[in-house]
């Protein structure tokens, strides 16, 4: 299945070391990463190809850790981007050529994986190991949908120093990389503009009292 079987094994070891344990998501994520790199003809994502590769992952689960472990990309370097759409998919982009491929797990792979695992169980006798082995050896065409796509990154989304920094006129917090919005003539962060955040303030606390007092 792989030109060099030891490549897959090494990638699994790296993924497990980073993630903390072996699971189906790790195996799938490794296969997604290897497929994406192969399609872009990138052989050295941690070396000479490092500055040209960006991956956009569409889920914040186990496969994301595996993709990061294989490629060496990280959110902090702005090379691994997570857009949590709840989909087991990732798009691999070569900035030097503009080529991009989206690798998505086929819904039909679940049934095919279960059928293959049932067959393997007869010889292996371990349901968990059989399910892992099925994900490893399943034909790529049965597991993954791979297609070329187009991705247009804004300069503010690329790795490197921030292209722009401003301050929210309501909360006083800094906003990097043109993530601000403009509402009624004011420059605001997105939470202040929409009135929605992922957290709730506790009574009697205001994170921006210094700014409010000095503004």
C-alpha positions as CSV (number, residue, x, y, z in Angstrom):
1,X,0.0,0.0,0.0
2,X,2.8,2.4,0.8
3,X,6.0,2.7,-1.2
4,X,7.9,2.5,2.1
5,X,5.9,0.8,4.9
6,X,8.2,2.1,7.5
7,X,7.2,5.7,6.7
8,X,3.6,5.0,7.8
9,X,4.9,3.3,11.0
10,X,7.2,6.2,11.8
11,X,4.4,8.7,11.3
12,X,2.0,6.7,13.5
13,X,4.7,6.7,16.2
14,X,5.1,10.5,15.9
15,X,1.3,10.9,16.0
16,X,0.9,8.7,19.1
17,X,3.8,10.4,20.9
18,X,2.2,13.8,20.3
19,X,-1.5,12.8,20.9
20,X,-0.9,10.5,23.8
21,X,-2.5,7.3,22.6
22,X,-3.4,5.3,19.5
23,X,-6.9,5.7,18.1
24,X,-8.7,5.4,14.8
25,X,-8.5,9.2,14.4
26,X,-4.7,9.0,14.5
27,X,-4.6,6.4,11.8
28,X,-7.0,8.3,9.6
29,X,-5.1,11.6,10.2
30,X,-1.8,10.0,9.2
31,X,-3.3,8.6,6.0
32,X,-4.9,12.0,5.2
33,X,-1.5,13.8,5.8
34,X,0.5,11.3,3.7
35,X,-2.1,11.5,0.9
36,X,-2.1,15.3,0.9
37,X,1.7,15.6,0.9
38,X,1.9,13.0,-1.9
39,X,-0.6,14.9,-4.1
40,X,1.4,18.1,-3.7
41,X,4.7,16.2,-4.2
42,X,6.1,17.4,-0.9
43,X,8.6,15.1,0.5
44,X,10.1,17.2,3.3
45,X,7.4,19.2,5.1
46,X,9.6,19.8,8.1
47,X,12.6,20.9,6.0
48,X,12.8,22.5,2.5
49,X,9.0,22.4,2.0
50,X,8.1,23.9,5.4
51,X,7.6,27.5,4.4
52,X,5.5,26.5,1.4
53,X,2.9,24.3,3.2
54,X,-0.3,25.3,4.9
55,X,-3.0,22.9,6.0
56,X,-6.5,23.9,6.8
57,X,-8.2,21.2,9.0
58,X,-12.0,21.1,9.3
59,X,-12.3,19.4,12.7
60,X,-10.8,19.8,16.1
61,X,-10.5,16.1,16.9
62,X,-7.8,13.4,17.0
63,X,-7.0,13.5,13.2
64,X,-5.9,17.1,13.6
65,X,-3.1,16.1,16.0
66,X,-2.0,13.4,13.6
67,X,-1.8,15.8,10.7
68,X,0.2,18.2,12.8
69,X,2.5,15.5,13.9
70,X,3.2,14.2,10.4
71,X,3.7,17.7,8.8
72,X,5.3,19.5,11.7
73,X,2.9,22.4,11.2
74,X,1.4,24.2,14.2
75,X,-1.4,26.8,14.7
76,X,1.2,29.1,16.4
77,X,3.2,29.3,13.3
78,X,0.0,30.0,11.3
79,X,0.7,27.0,9.1
80,X,-1.9,24.7,10.6
81,X,-5.3,26.4,10.5
82,X,-8.4,24.9,12.2
83,X,-11.8,25.8,10.8
84,X,-14.0,23.6,12.9
85,X,-16.8,22.6,10.5
86,X,-17.2,19.2,12.2
87,X,-15.9,17.4,9.0
88,X,-13.1,14.9,8.8
89,X,-11.4,16.8,6.1
90,X,-8.3,18.9,5.5
91,X,-6.9,21.0,2.6
92,X,-3.2,21.0,1.8
93,X,-1.9,24.1,0.1
94,X,1.5,24.6,-1.6
95,X,2.1,28.4,-1.5
96,X,5.0,28.1,-4.0
97,X,2.7,26.7,-6.8
98,X,-0.8,27.7,-5.6
99,X,-1.9,24.1,-5.8
100,X,-4.3,22.8,-3.2
101,X,-5.9,19.4,-2.5
102,X,-8.8,18.7,-0.2
103,X,-8.7,15.3,1.5
104,X,-12.0,14.1,3.0
105,X,-13.0,10.9,4.7
106,X,-15.7,9.2,2.7
107,X,-18.9,8.5,4.6
108,X,-19.1,5.1,3.0
109,X,-15.7,4.2,4.5
110,X,-17.4,3.6,7.9
111,X,-19.4,0.6,6.6
112,X,-16.5,-0.7,4.5
113,X,-14.2,-0.4,7.5
114,X,-16.5,-2.4,9.7
115,X,-16.8,-5.1,7.1
116,X,-13.0,-5.3,6.8
117,X,-12.5,-5.3,10.5
118,X,-15.0,-8.2,10.9
119,X,-13.0,-10.3,8.5
120,X,-9.7,-9.4,10.2
121,X,-11.2,-10.2,13.6
122,X,-11.5,-13.9,12.6
123,X,-7.7,-14.1,12.5
124,X,-6.7,-11.5,15.0
125,X,-9.3,-12.2,17.7
126,X,-9.1,-8.6,19.0
127,X,-11.9,-6.3,17.9
128,X,-10.0,-3.1,18.7
129,X,-6.8,-4.2,16.9
130,X,-8.9,-5.4,13.9
131,X,-10.6,-2.1,13.6
132,X,-7.3,-0.3,13.6
133,X,-5.8,-2.6,11.1
134,X,-8.8,-2.1,8.8
135,X,-8.2,1.6,8.8
136,X,-4.6,1.1,8.0
137,X,-5.0,-1.3,5.1
138,X,-8.2,-0.2,3.6
139,X,-7.8,0.9,0.0
140,X,-7.3,4.7,-0.1
141,X,-10.0,5.1,-2.7
142,X,-12.5,3.5,-0.2
143,X,-11.3,5.7,2.7
144,X,-10.5,9.1,1.2
145,X,-12.0,11.5,-1.4
146,X,-9.1,13.6,-2.8
147,X,-9.8,16.4,-5.2
148,X,-7.9,19.5,-6.3
149,X,-9.4,22.8,-5.1
150,X,-8.5,26.5,-5.0
151,X,-7.7,28.4,-1.9
152,X,-7.1,32.1,-1.8
153,X,-5.3,33.3,1.4
154,X,-5.4,36.9,2.4
155,X,-2.0,38.3,3.2
156,X,-3.1,38.7,6.8
157,X,-3.7,34.9,7.0
158,X,-0.2,33.9,6.1
159,X,2.7,33.1,8.4
160,X,5.0,35.9,9.5
161,X,4.7,39.1,11.5
162,X,1.3,40.6,11.9
163,X,0.4,42.8,8.9
164,X,-1.9,45.1,11.0
165,X,-2.7,45.7,14.6
166,X,-5.5,47.9,16.0
167,X,-7.5,48.3,19.2
168,X,-11.2,47.7,19.8
169,X,-12.8,51.0,20.7
170,X,-15.3,49.2,23.1
171,X,-13.3,46.7,25.1
172,X,-9.8,48.1,24.6
173,X,-8.2,44.8,23.6
174,X,-5.7,44.5,20.8
175,X,-6.8,42.9,17.5
176,X,-4.2,41.4,15.2
177,X,-4.2,40.5,11.5
178,X,-7.2,42.5,10.3
179,X,-9.7,40.6,12.4
180,X,-11.5,43.8,13.4
181,X,-14.8,44.9,12.1
182,X,-16.4,48.3,11.6
183,X,-19.8,49.2,13.0
184,X,-21.3,52.7,13.0
185,X,-18.0,54.3,12.4
186,X,-16.2,52.4,15.2
187,X,-13.4,49.9,15.1
188,X,-14.5,46.9,17.1
189,X,-13.4,43.3,17.7
190,X,-15.9,40.7,16.5
191,X,-17.3,39.8,19.9
192,X,-18.0,43.4,20.7
193,X,-19.5,44.0,17.3
194,X,-21.8,40.9,17.6
195,X,-22.4,41.0,21.3
196,X,-21.5,37.3,21.5
197,X,-18.5,35.5,23.0
198,X,-17.7,31.9,23.9
199,X,-17.5,32.9,27.6
200,X,-19.7,34.9,30.1
201,X,-18.3,37.6,32.3
202,X,-18.7,36.9,36.1
203,X,-20.6,39.5,38.1
204,X,-18.5,42.4,39.4
205,X,-15.6,41.8,37.0
206,X,-14.5,43.9,34.0
207,X,-11.4,42.8,32.2
208,X,-11.0,46.2,30.6
209,X,-11.4,48.6,33.5
210,X,-8.0,50.2,32.9
211,X,-9.0,51.0,29.4
212,X,-12.4,52.3,30.3
213,X,-11.0,54.5,33.0
214,X,-8.4,56.0,30.7
215,X,-10.7,56.4,27.6
